[in-house]
Amino acid sequence: MDYHLETRKSVTGGAVIVKDRGPLRASVQSKMSVSQRSSLVQTIRLDAGCRYLSFSTEVDWHEKHKFLKVEFPLNVRSSRATYEIQFGHLERPTHYNTSWDQARFEVN
């Protein structure tokens, strides 16, 4: 298994408040503690006529040698996924049928 999957820790949600409840916008905000020193505030918003949810996250980060990663578990089937990297993006398969497929990429 991958090291980053073995050592990951989930951030549990704190207090959730309704920020907007109108005919044009609805939003909720959650304040979460990552550790004793670091925290984040995430606002999830849905605008009228919009086909997607908007996530806005403010992070107060005071960790050393750690990084924060977001995950959206979805039930979507696709043969390829696109990942953002420092200066662009790359495309990789979402499956590993053979040992050669698993060995193609050092980082998942």
N, C-alpha and C positions, 0 to 999 in steps of 0.2 A: 504494500500500500504506500501511497505517497506521504512523505513527511509532513507536508502542510495539512493533509487531511487527518493525520494521526494526532497532531498537536493543536488542532483548532479548538477554540472555545466559543460557544454561542453567547451572544449578548442578549440578555432578557430585557423585555420592555418594562419600563417604569410606568408612571402615571400617563394616561392617555386623556387628552382633552379635545373637545370639538372646537376648532378655531372658526370655521365658517359653516353656516347652514342656511344658505340662501338659494334662490332659484337659478343663479348663474354659477355658483361655486360652492363646493363642499370640501372641507379639509379637516384633518385630525392631526394632532401633534403629540409625539411621544418623547419623553426624556429618559435616556438610558445611561447607566453607569457601566463603563468598560472595565474599570479598575478603581482603586481608591483615588487615583490621580487623574484619570481620563474619563470623559463623558461625551455624549452626543445628543443632539436634539434633531429629530427627524419629523418633517412635515410631509404628509401624503395628501395630494390635492387632485380633485377631479373637477374640471371646468365643463360647463354646459356645451354640448356639441363636440366635445373633444373625445377622440377615440383611444386615449391612453391616460394612465395615471402619471402624475408628476411627483417625483420624490426629491425633496430638498433636505440635505443633511449638513448640519453644522457640527464640527468635531473640535473638542478641546483636548488636544493630544499631548500627553506628557510621558510617553513611553520611550524606552530605549531598546533598539534592536528588535522591534516588533512592527508589524504593519497591520493595517485594518483592511479587510476585504468584505465586499457585500455579495450576498448570494440570494437569488430569487428562485426557489424551487418551483418549477413549472412542469406541467404534463404536456410537453411539446415534443413531437417527433421530427427530427431533421437529420440528414446524413452528414451535415457540416455545420460548424459554428464559427463565428467571427469574433476574434479577441482583439481588444485595443492594446497597443503597446506604446512605448515612449514616443516614437515618431511615425505612427501610422497604425495599421492593423494587419492581422494575418488570419488565415482561414485554416481550420483543422477539422479532421473527421470527428464525429461524436461517438464513434465506436472503435473498439480494438478487437478485431476478430482473430488475429494471429499474433504470435510473439513478435513478428516483424513490425506489425502495426504499433504494438506497445513500445518498441524500442526506437521508433522514428523520432520521437520528441522527448527531450530530457526533462522538460517542464510541462506539466498539464495545466 
